């Protein structure tokens, strides 16, 4: 006989409510996850019955459900009907066929580092790729197979004993899959191009459930589309990338107080106008940390792809008196993990970008002014971290790989390289979402206007898809490649299955 449940017994303090709920669940005959399953769409049950023992379906209240749906930016998370942890491409295919046949909204999450709501989250079926964690190095052809559920920290650490590396993310915590499918700017881009320029194969589950290995020879058009074209063509489970020899590198993080903003910005401007060594790179960020009062803090990450840089390259930064300095010869993964990008993990967030052709005096001054204006102003709207990153690459970075504009969906232009100038705002109160997203849009527009007035050809630059905010016109990211991508999408996904999940849609 099942125990009786008396709701009146739950008129207790808040601390007892959870116990009362669990008592109710047991009285109704099941665990919390079982109760959730009964209340949810039967699609989750159908998936659970179709997949193998390598995979699992989890429901709300289960720790693995919460892990799956959580994102680096909390504003990118949604409560899904269930979270599926597939363990094989075959199971991914079964899941995709079920959501396609039932027209069920779904999401695919790798690292979960997107700031765009709904791009890797859903209220339907959430697919978490964590179990795709392979890192297999092949010394015979100098390639590595990388699972779509990894982040770049994992990949760098696994390759370090082999003395090789790949063209991947620059800061800690960034996932392999979304980063790569959006193009991929790296500390090594000046030497080898974008991450997409180093891919030799994709393992892809197509929208109809077919599992294929896509290479330049097997399907050149689909290979082109996957290189920067996002998730329009199915679910990638593995990437095969070229590797390059890797020694120790030199670099790390320096921080400075508010009085050094102008000097650091000037040093960054000089660096991008004068330094031509492809092994050298920086990210200089003008930040405001709002904790009761606004605290402007400047951070600079210095990088040289070798244990010691030639004299003079970074002297302008090293000569500025600093708050902290962690610069030394070290492993590649150590430089990546020196970044403070996880400082705001779990807050709400928004990205934006402006394709800057030159960090001119006028543009750098505008960036400084925007930082000084919006940092304190957004303190009133729970904006806890306001950041403007002066980052960029050599003029030939898009051409250094030797690839043509026909080789990848992104970048659509290779004759010149626009710097992917990056804006990032973090805040805590959901009610301020619209206000802060409007602020970052205003700020990006102001910097764009200044660059145009400065004579820069902004319109010929493609916005980096991984930085672009929701609503960015596809033409501004893919330019002349857009028609080709739409034609490819019509062939690969005629039923528009991938429209059931978020992301940029051709």
C-alpha positions in Angstrom: 0.0 0.0 0.0 1.4 3.4 -1.0 1.9 5.9 1.8 -0.6 8.7 2.2 0.5 12.2 1.4 -1.1 15.0 3.4 -0.5 18.5 1.8 -1.3 20.2 5.1 1.9 18.7 6.6 3.8 20.9 4.2 2.7 24.2 5.8 6.2 24.3 7.3 9.1 26.8 7.0 10.8 27.1 3.6 13.6 24.9 4.6 11.2 21.9 4.8 9.6 22.4 1.5 12.1 20.3 -0.4 11.5 17.4 1.9 7.8 17.8 1.5 8.1 17.7 -2.3 10.2 14.6 -2.2 7.6 13.0 0.1 4.9 13.9 -2.4 7.0 12.3 -5.2 7.4 9.1 -3.3 3.6 9.1 -2.4 2.9 9.3 -6.1 5.1 6.4 -6.8 8.5 7.3 -8.2 11.7 9.3 -8.1 11.7 13.0 -9.0 13.1 12.2 -12.4 10.4 9.6 -13.0 7.7 12.1 -12.0 9.2 14.7 -14.4 9.3 12.1 -17.2 5.6 11.4 -16.8 4.8 15.1 -17.0 7.0 15.8 -20.0 6.6 15.3 -23.7 6.7 11.6 -24.7 9.5 12.4 -27.2 12.1 12.1 -24.4 10.8 8.6 -23.5 10.9 7.7 -27.2 14.5 8.8 -27.4 15.3 6.9 -24.2 14.0 3.7 -25.7 15.8 4.1 -29.0 19.3 4.9 -27.8 22.0 2.4 -26.7 23.5 1.9 -23.3 26.3 4.4 -24.3 23.8 7.2 -24.0 21.4 8.5 -21.3 18.4 10.8 -21.0 18.2 12.9 -17.8 15.3 15.0 -16.4 15.1 18.1 -14.2 16.4 17.5 -10.6 19.1 15.1 -11.9 22.6 16.6 -11.5 23.5 15.6 -15.1 20.5 17.5 -16.4 21.6 20.6 -14.7 25.2 20.2 -16.0 24.0 19.7 -19.5 21.8 22.8 -19.8 24.1 25.2 -17.9 26.1 27.8 -20.0 29.0 30.1 -19.4 26.5 32.9 -19.6 23.4 32.1 -17.6 21.3 34.1 -20.0 22.0 31.5 -22.6 20.5 28.6 -20.6 16.9 27.3 -20.8 14.9 24.6 -19.0 14.5 21.8 -21.5 12.1 18.9 -21.4 15.1 16.5 -21.0 18.8 16.5 -21.5 20.3 13.7 -23.6 24.0 12.7 -23.3 24.7 10.7 -26.4 27.8 8.5 -26.4 28.0 7.5 -30.1 27.3 9.0 -33.5 24.7 6.2 -34.1 22.8 7.5 -31.1 23.1 11.1 -32.3 21.5 9.9 -35.5 18.6 8.2 -33.7 18.0 11.3 -31.6 18.1 13.6 -34.7 15.7 11.3 -36.6 13.2 11.4 -33.7 13.2 15.2 -33.2 13.0 15.6 -37.0 10.0 13.3 -37.4 8.1 14.9 -34.5 9.3 18.5 -35.3 10.5 18.8 -31.7 12.7 21.8 -30.9 16.2 20.8 -29.8 19.6 22.2 -29.0 23.2 20.9 -29.3 25.6 22.1 -26.7 29.4 21.6 -26.8 31.3 23.9 -24.5 28.3 26.2 -23.9 30.3 29.4 -24.3 27.9 31.3 -26.6 26.3 34.5 -25.3 23.4 34.3 -27.7 20.2 33.0 -26.1 18.8 29.9 -27.8 21.9 29.2 -29.9 22.7 26.1 -27.8 19.7 25.8 -25.5 16.0 24.9 -25.9 12.8 24.2 -24.1 12.6 20.9 -26.0 15.3 18.2 -26.2 18.8 19.3 -25.1 21.7 17.3 -26.6 24.9 17.6 -24.6 28.0 16.4 -26.4 30.3 15.9 -23.4 30.9 12.2 -24.1 32.5 13.0 -27.4 35.9 13.5 -25.7 38.3 11.8 -28.0 41.8 13.2 -28.7 43.7 10.9 -31.0 47.0 12.1 -32.4 48.3 10.5 -35.6 52.0 11.2 -35.9 52.0 9.6 -39.4 50.1 12.4 -41.1 50.4 15.0 -38.3 46.7 15.2 -37.6 44.5 14.8 -34.5 40.9 13.7 -34.2 39.0 15.8 -31.6 35.6 15.1 -30.1 32.9 17.7 -30.3 32.3 17.7 -26.6 35.7 19.0 -25.6 37.0 22.5 -24.8 40.4 23.7 -26.0 42.0 23.4 -22.6 41.5 19.6 -22.9 42.9 19.4 -26.4 46.1 21.4 -25.6 46.8 19.4 -22.5 46.3 16.1 -24.3 48.6 17.1 -27.2 51.4 18.6 -25.0 53.2 15.3 -24.4 53.4 14.8 -28.2 55.1 18.2 -28.7 52.4 19.3 -31.1 49.4 21.7 -31.1 46.5 22.9 -33.2 45.0 26.2 -34.2 42.3 26.7 -31.4 40.9 29.0 -28.9 42.8 31.7 -27.0 41.1 31.8 -23.6 40.1 29.2 -21.1 36.8 27.3 -21.2 35.9 27.7 -24.9 34.3 24.7 -26.6 35.8 23.1 -29.7 32.6 22.6 -31.7 30.9 26.0 -31.7 34.2 27.8 -32.0 35.4 25.8 -35.0 32.0 25.8 -36.8 32.1 29.6 -36.5 35.6 30.1 -38.0 38.1 30.1 -35.1 40.6 32.9 -34.4 43.7 31.6 -32.5 47.0 32.7 -31.1 48.4 30.9 -34.1 46.2 32.4 -36.7 48.9 34.8 -38.1 51.0 31.7 -38.8 48.4 29.1 -40.0 45.1 30.9 -40.6 41.8 30.2 -38.8 40.9 26.9 -37.3 38.7 26.1 -40.3 41.8 26.4 -42.5 43.4 23.5 -40.7 40.5 21.0 -40.8 41.0 17.9 -42.9 37.7 16.0 -42.0 34.4 16.2 -40.2 32.4 13.3 -38.8 28.9 14.6 -39.4 25.4 13.3 -38.6 23.3 14.8 -41.4 19.8 16.0 -40.8 18.3 12.7 -42.2 20.4 10.6 -39.8 23.2 9.6 -42.2 26.6 9.4 -40.6 29.3 10.6 -43.0 33.0 11.6 -43.0 33.2 14.9 -44.9 36.5 15.8 -46.6 37.5 18.1 -49.4 37.6 15.1 -51.7 34.5 13.3 -50.6 32.1 16.3 -50.7 33.9 19.6 -51.4 30.7 21.7 -51.2 29.6 20.3 -47.8 33.3 20.6 -46.6 33.2 24.3 -47.6 29.9 24.8 -45.8 31.0 23.2 -42.5 34.0 25.4 -42.3 32.4 28.4 -40.7 28.8 27.7 -41.6 27.7 26.8 -38.1 25.2 24.0 -37.4 23.1 24.4 -40.6 24.2 21.0 -42.1 23.8 18.6 -39.2 25.6 17.7 -36.0 29.4 17.3 -36.1 30.7 14.7 -33.7 34.4 14.7 -34.6 36.9 17.1 -36.2 40.2 16.1 -37.7 42.8 19.0 -37.7 46.3 19.4 -38.8 48.9 19.7 -36.1 52.0 21.8 -35.8 55.2 21.5 -33.7 54.8 23.2 -30.3 57.6 24.3 -28.0 57.1 26.3 -24.8 55.6 29.7 -25.4 56.2 33.1 -23.7 53.5 35.3 -22.3 50.6 35.6 -19.8 48.5 38.3 -18.2 49.3 41.8 -17.0 46.8 44.1 -15.3 46.8 47.9 -14.8 44.8 50.5 -12.9 42.6 53.2 -14.4 45.4 55.7 -14.8 47.1 53.5 -17.3 44.2 53.2 -19.8 45.6 55.7 -22.3 49.1 54.2 -22.2 48.0 50.7 -22.7 45.6 51.7 -25.5 48.4 53.6 -27.2 50.8 50.6 -26.8 48.1 48.3 -28.4 47.6 50.7 -31.3 51.4 50.8 -31.9 51.6 47.0 -31.7 49.0 46.4 -34.3 50.5 49.1 -36.6 54.1 48.1 -36.3 54.7 44.5 -35.2 54.9 42.0 -38.1 56.3 38.9 -36.4 53.5 36.3 -37.0 54.4 34.6 -33.7 53.5 37.6 -31.6 50.0 38.6 -30.6 48.1 40.4 -27.8 44.6 41.0 -26.4 44.3 44.4 -24.7 41.0 44.8 -22.8 39.6 48.0 -21.3 37.4 46.7 -18.5 35.2 48.1 -15.8 34.4 46.0 -12.8 31.3 47.3 -11.0 31.3 46.2 -7.3 29.4 49.0 -5.5 31.6 51.5 -7.3 33.1 51.4 -10.8 36.6 50.2 -11.0 38.3 50.5 -14.4 40.9 47.7 -14.8 43.0 47.2 -17.9 44.2 43.7 -18.7 46.7 42.7 -21.4 47.5 39.1 -22.5 50.8 38.9 -24.3 51.7 35.9 -26.4 54.8 34.8 -28.3 54.9 31.4 -29.9 58.4 30.5 -28.6 60.1 30.5 -25.2 61.5 34.0 -25.7 60.4 36.8 -27.9 62.8 39.0 -29.9 63.8 42.2 -28.1 61.5 45.2 -28.4 58.2 43.6 -29.4 56.4 43.9 -26.1 58.5 46.6 -24.4 55.8 49.3 -24.5 53.6 47.1 -22.3 56.3 45.8 -20.0 57.4 49.4 -19.3 54.1 50.4 -17.8 53.8 50.1 -14.0 51.3 47.3 -13.3 48.9 45.9 -10.7 49.9 42.3 -11.5 52.3 40.5 -13.9 52.3 36.8 -14.8 54.6 36.8 -17.8 57.1 33.9 -18.3 58.1 31.0 -20.5 55.4 28.3 -20.1 53.2 25.7 -21.8 50.7 26.8 -24.4 47.7 25.6 -22.2 49.1 27.7 -19.3 48.9 30.9 -21.3 45.3 30.1 -22.3 44.4 29.4 -18.7 46.0 32.6 -17.5 43.1 34.5 -19.1 40.5 35.8 -16.7 37.6 34.8 -19.0 35.9 32.7 -16.3 35.8 35.6 -13.9 32.2 36.3 -14.9 31.1 32.6 -15.3 27.4 32.2 -14.5 26.4 35.9 -15.0 24.2 37.1 -17.9 26.2 38.2 -20.9 26.2 39.7 -24.4 28.8 39.8 -27.1 29.2 42.2 -30.0 31.9 43.0 -32.6 33.0 45.6 -35.1 35.3 44.6 -38.0 38.0 47.2 -37.7 40.5 47.6 -40.6 42.9 49.8 -38.6 43.2 50.7 -34.9 43.8 54.3 -35.8 44.1 57.2 -33.3 40.4 58.1 -33.8 39.1 54.6 -33.4 41.2 53.9 -30.2 40.1 57.1 -28.7 36.4 56.2 -29.4 37.0 52.8 -27.8 38.4 54.5 -24.7 35.5 56.9 -24.5 32.9 54.2 -24.8 34.6 52.2 -22.0 34.7 55.2 -19.7 31.0 56.1 -20.5 29.3 52.7 -20.3 31.2 51.2 -17.5 29.9 53.5 -14.7 26.5 54.0 -16.4 25.6 50.3 -16.5 26.5 49.9 -12.8 23.0 51.2 -12.2 21.6 48.3 -14.3 23.5 45.5 -12.6 26.2 45.6 -15.2 29.1 44.1 -13.3 31.7 43.7 -16.0 32.0 45.9 -19.1 34.8 45.0 -21.5 36.3 46.3 -24.8 39.0 44.0 -26.3 41.5 45.5 -28.7 42.5 42.4 -30.5 43.6 41.6 -34.1 45.8 39.9 -36.6 48.2 40.7 -39.4 46.8 42.0 -42.7 47.5 38.7 -44.5 46.1 36.5 -41.7 43.2 35.3 -43.9 45.6 34.5 -46.8 48.5 32.9 -44.9 47.0 29.4 -45.1 47.0 29.7 -48.9 43.2 29.0 -49.0 41.0 30.8 -51.5 37.7 32.5 -50.7 36.0 29.4 -52.1 37.5 27.2 -49.4 35.4 28.1 -46.4 32.0 29.7 -45.5 33.9 32.1 -43.2 35.8 34.3 -43.9 34.2 35.4 -47.2 37.0 37.8 -47.9 40.7 36.9 -47.8 42.4 39.7 -49.6 42.6 41.7 -46.3 41.9 41.1 -42.6 39.7 43.2 -40.5 40.4 43.0 -36.7 37.5 41.3 -34.8 37.2 44.0 -32.2 35.2 42.5 -29.3 32.7 44.0 -26.8 31.5 42.0 -23.9 28.9 43.1 -21.2 28.0 41.0 -18.2 25.2 41.7 -15.7 23.2 39.9 -13.0 19.5 40.9 -13.2 17.3 39.4 -16.0 15.0 42.4 -16.0 17.9 44.5 -17.4 18.5 42.2 -20.4 16.9 44.5 -23.0 18.5 47.7 -21.5 22.1 46.2 -21.6 21.7 44.6 -25.0 20.6 47.9 -26.3 23.6 49.6 -24.7 26.1 47.2 -26.3 24.4 47.8 -29.6 24.6 51.5 -29.2 28.3 51.3 -28.3 29.2 49.1 -31.3 27.3 51.4 -33.6 29.2 54.4 -32.2 32.6 52.8 -32.8 31.5 51.7 -36.3 30.5 55.3 -37.1 33.8 56.6 -35.9 35.7 54.1 -38.0 33.7 55.0 -41.1 34.3 58.7 -40.5 38.0 57.8 -40.2 37.8 56.6 -43.8 37.9 52.9 -43.0 36.1 50.4 -45.3 34.1 48.8 -42.5 31.4 47.4 -44.8 33.8 45.1 -46.6 34.7 43.4 -43.4 32.8 40.3 -42.3 31.6 40.2 -38.6 33.0 37.2 -36.8 30.0 34.8 -36.3 31.2 33.8 -32.8 31.1 37.4 -31.6 28.0 38.6 -33.5 24.9 39.4 -31.5 21.4 38.0 -32.2 19.8 39.7 -35.2 23.0 40.3 -37.1 22.2 40.1 -40.8 23.7 37.0 -42.4 25.1 39.2 -45.2 27.3 41.0 -42.7 29.0 37.7 -41.7 29.0 35.7 -45.0 28.8 38.3 -47.7 29.0 36.8 -51.2 29.1 33.2 -49.8 25.5 33.5 -48.5 23.8 32.4 -51.8 26.1 29.4 -52.1 25.4 28.4 -48.5 21.7 28.7 -48.9 21.8 26.5 -52.0 23.8 23.9 -50.1 21.4 24.0 -47.2 18.5 23.3 -49.5 20.3 20.1 -50.7 21.6 18.9 -47.4 18.5 19.7 -45.3 15.5 20.1 -47.6 13.1 19.5 -44.6 14.7 22.3 -42.6 15.4 20.0 -39.6 18.2 22.2 -38.4 15.7 25.1 -38.1 14.5 23.3 -35.0 17.6 24.3 -33.1 19.2 27.7 -32.6 22.1 29.4 -34.4 22.6 31.4 -37.6 20.2 30.0 -40.2 20.7 30.2 -44.0 
